[in-house]
Amino acid sequence: MLYPAFYLKPMSKTQLKKLLSQMTAGQISELVLDLYDARPEAKAYLDFFVAPDIDRKLEKAKTAITREMSRNSRGRNKARSTKIRGFIKDISSLNPGSEHVAEIMTYAVEVICLVGNEQNIKPATQNGLARLLHDTVIYVNGSGLLGIYLPRIEKAVNGMSSSWWRGNEFKKLLKQELKDTVEML
């Protein structure tokens, strides 16, 4: 009996290994080519696998983060922290090394601080961006890169000099989040 697709359980890694071990090299090649054509994420991963140009990927991600943080309407910032996290995840999914992931996360924090200095950001978005700051500090600490990236993060947060009330509140939120995160390390 055939079941609708939503009844099927996802295949485990063990099941996939077993299935692949039963396939010929030609069948595996055909499967990879079909996957390459079918899914943009697989295409990006395989393109990177063949020609790993992490600097180009980082520049594209930085441009996308800057563009996302620049979204606004009627004087109000419309950035989505989930999109920014997605750009970071795209880089980390390539397994380029912790330095590159730390770089893109730190860059995101720097752009957040620059934009937060100039634009009105919704409180819900501010909270999401503060969580990203927290996650960035935790990641760089866990990667043993705190000494390299913490000064940049602190400079970005402390460099916010907004004179209007909402920007000042965002600066206070980020400063407090940074302080609390560093203290818990």
Sequence and secondary structure as in RCSB ss.txt:
>XXXX:A:sequence
MLYPAFYLKPMSKTQLKKLLSQMTAGQISELVLDLYDARPEAKAYLDFFVAPDIDRKLEKAKTAITREMSRNSRG
RNKARSTKIRGFIKDISSLNPGSEHVAEIMTYAVEVICLVGNEQNIKPATQNGLARLLHDTVIYVNGSGLLGIYL
PRIEKAVNGMSSSWWRGNEFKKLLKQELKDTVEML
>XXXX:A:secstr
    GGGS    HHHHHHHHHTS HHHHHHHHHHHHHH HHHHHHHHHHHS  HHHHHHHHHHHHHHHHT EETT
EE   HHHHHHHHHHHHTT   HHHHHHHHHHHHHHHHHHHHHSEE HHHHHHHHHHHHHHHHHHHHTT HHHHH
HHHHHHHHT    SHHHHHHHHHHHHHHHHHHHH 
